[in-house]
Amino acid sequence: YKTDQSSASDNNIVRRNAIWNTPEGIFAVGQTDIDNNVIFNCDYGINVRNYGGWGMNDLYIRNNTIYHCNTTCLRLDDWNIATGEMVCINNACYQDTITASAIQAPDGIGPGYVAYNRHYGQSQVTGSTLGNHPSQEFINPNPVPGTINLYPKSNATLLNTGTQSYNAPDDDFNLLSRPYGSYWDVGAYEWRGLNNPGWQIQEGFKEILIGVEEDNVSENLSGLYVPTILRQGYRLENLSKNELMIIYNVSGRKIRTIYPHSVINNLSSGVYFYRIENRDNKQMICGKIIVF
């Protein structure tokens, strides 16, 4: 919900996720960076409010694509009592009908900065411009995993209509750099050609393009190096006492936790995913391994 840290540089980060079929796609109170997420078929796409009276501050909602939500795509509650920076820029909030709610801000936006957003439906903020019907904006706005493709069309109103202000992300949902054109595109994708160059949203782990690396925080994790191919009995010598490795199968089910100096064994040969996290500073690194 929030971190209670003194600086926005310590914000929680919610980035490059695909989320669907939940009551709230993303919920936050404050001190969170919400960037480059694709959310669809939820009750609320992104919902922020002063939950528990904790106080709202340092909240950044940037370059998300939100589509086909039952109640509203984006709800900005309690912004009239917020403190610190409250920023909502470059978001695409689209419904299938013009009468449906796309953006709600029942208390106004107070000291917040809401600008360069696009919507189709009803909006309660002035910082969003009416776009075209989703069928004119996206490759395939069919809210079914494995089929949906919210990558923008070449003539979409989302292209080159965003801003780089307030530290707008310099990459997109596919981890490709922004901007490709003259200005930032609105939404989670940066248009680079007629076809989506990245992952087809579906159940399972998100795939990253070959040659594109996820955020590299390994220098903060004991300078850790994990080979791509591991033999049974591989020992993780350089995990620190505050770090652990969690291994998942290809279905996303957690199957093993590895502690410092533990041996990786008794795994069936195949492909696995791992997450290494530091229990003190909460930093993490993720990757894929092949065990044989």
N, C-alpha and C positions, 0 to 999 in steps of 0.2 A: 504493500500500500504506500509506504514512504520510508525514508531511511533515518530521519531525525539527525542527519549530519548537517554541519554548518555551511557547507559549500555545495553548489549545484554540480561541481566536478565529481562529487561522490554519489550522484543520483543512481537509482536503479536503472537498468537498461532493458527495454523490451523491444526487440529489433528483429526484423526479417522473419516473422512467424506467419504461418498460414493457419487461420482459426475459423472454425465453422460449427454450427449446430450446438451452441451453448447459450445460456441465458444472457451472459455478459461476455463478449469477446475479450475485452481488456477492461479491467477496473483499476482505478488509481485514485489516490487522494492528493499526493504531491510528490516532489523530489523524484521524478521519474522521467526518463527520455523514452518516448513511444514513437519509433521511427520505422518506416518501410514495412509495415505489416499489411497483410491482405486478410480481410475479415468479411465473412458473408454468412447469410442464413442464421443469424443470431437474433435474440430479442433486442439487445442493445449491442451495437458494434463496439464502440468505445464509450464508457460511462465513467465520468469523474465527478466526485462530490466530496463534501466535508464529512466523511464517515466518522462517527464517534467523536466529532468535535476536535479532531486531531489538528486541524488547521491546514490550509492549502497554500503551497508555495513551490516555486521552482519546478513547474510542470511544463514539459515540452511535448507537443503532439505534432509530428511533422511527417509529411509525405506518406500517409497511410491511404490505402484504398479500401473503402467500406461499402458493401453492397447488399441489398435485399435483406433488410432487417425488419423484424415484425413491429417493433415500437419506434425506433429511430436509429439512424446510423451513428450519430455522434451526439452525446448529451453532455453539456457543460453546465453542471449544477454548482451553485454556491460561488461562482466566480466573483460575485459582487463583494465578498468578504475575504478574498484571497490576498496574500501578500507575496512579495518577491516577484520574480518573473513568471508569468503565465502566458504561454505562447501556443498558438494553434495556427499552423501555416501549411500550405501545399497539400491539403488533404482532399481526396475525392470521395464524396458521400452521395451515393446514387441509389435511388429506389426505382421500381419499375413503373410507378404511376406518379404523376405530377402532384396528386393530392396527398400522397404519403409523406410522413415526416422524415426529413433527411438530417437536419441539424436542430437541436433544441438548446436554448439557453434561457431558461425560465426566469432567472434573476438578473439577466444582463451579463456583461462580461467585466464589469468593474475596471480594475487596472490592467486587465489582460490585453494581449495583442492577438487579434484574430483577423487574418488577412490571407489573400491569395489562395483561398479554398474554392473548390467547385462542387456543385451539387445538382441533383435532379430530384425534385420533390419540394417540400416546404422547408424553409430555413428561417430561424429566428435571429440570425446574425447578419449584419451588413457586410462582414468580411468574407463573404462567399458569393460567387457569381454563378448564375444559372447556366448549366451546361445543356447538352442535348440528351435525348433518350439513351439509356445504356447500350442499346443496339447500335447506336451511331458512334459510341465512344470506345467500346471494348470489342475484342476479337470474338469472344463467345461468352456473353453474360448468362450462362445457364448454371444455376447454383448447385451443381452436382460435382463432387470431387471426382477427378479423372476426366472431366469434360470441361469444367469452367476454365476460362482464360480471360482474365481481366487486364491483359496487356493492351495498351491503347492502340487504336487504329491510326493510320497515317494522317487522317484529317480530324482527329479528336481535338476538342477544345482544351484538353489537358496539356497539350504540347506547348512548351516554351512560354507558359503563363504563370510559372511559379517564381519564387524568390530564393536568393541565397542567404538572406538575412537570418539572424538568430541561429547561426550554426546549422543551417539546413544540411542534411546528410550529403556527403560527397560521393555516395554510391547508392545503389537501389536494392530492391528485393533480391535481384540476381547477383548482387555484389559487383555489378558493373558501374563504372565511374559516372558521376554527374559533373557538369551537364554535358550532354551529347550535342545539343543544339546551342543556340545563343543563350538560353536561360534554362533554369531548372524546370522540369516537367512537374505537373501536379500528380499526386498519387504515388504508389509504391514502386512503379516501374518507370524507368527512363527509356523513351523510345529510341531504338537503334536500327530499325528496319521493319519490314512488313511483318515478320514473324517473331514471336517471343523466343529469344535466344536461350532462355533458361528452363527451369524445372516446371513440368506439368504438375499443378497442385493435385495431390491425391493422398490417400492414406499411406502412412509410412514415413520414413526419414526423408527430409529434403535433400536433394542432390545439388552439389555445387559444380559449376562448370570446371572442366579440366584446365589447370593453369590459374585458377582463381582461388585464393586462400581466404579462409575465415579469419576473423580478428585474431591477431597473433599476440597472445598474452603469455607465451611460454617463457619469456625472459623473467617473468615474475613467479614462475613455478619451477624454481631450482634449475633453470636453464634446461628443462626437461626435453629429452629426445626419445620418441617412441618409434621404433621401426614399423614400416607398413606390414611386413611379413614376420610373424613370430613363430618360433618352434615351441612345442610343449616344453615347459620347464623354464621359460624365460623369466629372469629375475629382474624386478624393477629396483635397481640399486639406488637410483638418484631421486626417488620420492623422498621428500622431507617428512619429518614426523607429523607435520600439520596437513599433509596432503593424502588423498586417497584416489583410487581409480575405480570407476564404476563401469562395468561392461554390460552391454545390451545386445540382444540378438536382433536379427533384421526386422522382427515384428515390433521392436521397441520395448520388449519385456526385459526388466533388469534381471540378470542371471548371476552376477558375481561382483563382490566388492574386494578390491585388492589394496592391501595396506603396505607401508614401506617395507622393503626387503622381502616381500612375499613373492611366491612363484606362481606364474600363470600356468596352470595345468588342469587336466580333466575336462577340457573343453573339446567338443567335437570339432573336427576340421571344418572350416568355413569362414564366412565373413561376419565380423562383429563391429559394433560401434562402441566407443568409450568416451567417458567424460572424466577428466582429472580436475579436481577442485581443491582449493586451499581453504581449509576450515576457518582460518583467521581472517583473511582479507576478502574471502568469497569470490576470488577470481577463478576462472576456469579455462580449460582448453578442451576441444572436442576433436575427434578424428575417427578414422576407420582402420581396422587391422584385419589381416588374414592369418588365421591360425591353422597350422598343419602338423 
